[in-house]
Amino acid sequence: MKRYEDLSPSLRCIMTPGPVEVDPRVLRAMSFPILGQFDPEFTSIMNETMEMLRELFATGNQWAYPVDGTSRSGIEAVMVSLIAPGDRVLIPIFGRFGHLLHEIAERCGAEVFVIEKTWGSVFEPGEVIAAMHSFKPNVVAMVHGETSTGRVQPLAEIGRACRELDALFIVDAVATIGGVPVETDAWMLDAVIGGTQKCLSVPSGMAPITYNERAEAKLLTRKRVERGLRTSEVQPGELSFVRSNYFDLSMLQDYWSPLRLNHHTEMTSMLYALREGLRLTLEEGLEERFARHVLNEKALVAGLTAMGLELYGDPSCKLTVVTCVIIPEGVDGESVRSMLLERFGIEIASSFGPLKGLIWRIGTMGFSCRENNVLRVLGALEATLLRHGVSLPCGLAVQAALDVYEANIR
Ligand SMILES: Cc1ncc(COP(=O)(O)O)c(C=O)c1O
């Protein structure tokens, strides 16, 4: 009989745009005993999680709860629930995850209109608003922080235009939530999807979402109660009921409401992890957390620049939590990444599509976003590049980063 070794994953320094390192307190929370999903102790954990999510999303929305599955499940749940077949959907795309929204909207049977921006930049709000005037969408879906290109899209003006033109505005804030301000109510975002495995630093496996009354009104026109749970007074939904059972938000919200109408079996240990991750985030303070992300980004960028490396993309819309570096000419980017992982235990990311082989992406997210990690990645990258025959000014990178940290203390 084959014998298997004890599971013993290496301790890594993870400097990618997710998944990132997890605070040991979150890991500890995952080891707590299982509670039944209708145990009052568990439902009070559900309610507390909803309360904390409202704070995280900066919203007064009633609905703020996690969908079980990775971030993509939250995106799919929101889109399949709020986009009915035949809806007119505008998707402004400026990287890989905009294409994902396109993909999902098509699968919802929508008439999809796409506008695209060259990777490395974002839209002027006026460009999106002009497209709204010409395509007259009833839904606009776009990404806030594009991890594929390291750019952040300003949303407030687009949100206002969506309200004026009566379109629902769906936003993928998977990469930004907990690391960069996401102002759901102030920016008039109708539905927002966050991620756990990035700036919140909780393992992948849940997708926190929020949506407002405008979104709920549309959802309720598609409401359906599952066969086997219906009572005589509950009517099945309209013809355009949501085509997914697992991702039907009208059913999920009944489960997360005091009704506690049975749906799936909640992911107990993941919910403990999310609750603990949220608790730690709010304990740190959102403003303080955003400032920590800015400081570490500043130190990282100072170090990379001092090393003579060039950053990718339009600096005016750089996403704080992802720094994209152009791979120096003649250098095998994958060989550098392998050496960083194998010799230093540090992981940085490559990229997708047109950027594959051209840039590295370094994340400074959540629990991974710390001074010692930034200094480690700079020192190790310098040594690795020297080993790959790149001539660079030695010893300056870590010093430049230290200067940033020291200036911040003064
Ligand atoms: C901006 C953005 N949206 C969506 C996703 C998809 O998330 P997941 O892989 O957790 O399903 C990612 C993952 O990296 C992302 O960066």
The ligand as a Gaussian input file, in Angstrom:
#p B3LYP/6-31G(d) Opt

LIG

0 1
 C       -9.816000      41.525000     -10.121000
 C      -10.144000      40.078000      -9.965000
 N      -11.393000      39.668000     -10.193000
 C      -11.736000      38.371000     -10.071000
 C      -10.831000      37.414000      -9.722000
 C      -11.248000      35.963000      -9.629000
 O      -11.133000      35.514000      -8.325000
 P      -11.053000      33.960000      -7.921000
 O       -9.837000      33.410000      -8.567000
 O      -10.939000      34.022000      -6.421000
 O      -12.305000      33.306000      -8.345000
 C       -9.512000      37.801000      -9.471000
 C       -8.491000      36.784000      -9.095000
 O       -7.320000      36.977000      -9.122000
 C       -9.166000      39.166000      -9.601000
 O       -7.904000      39.583000      -9.380000

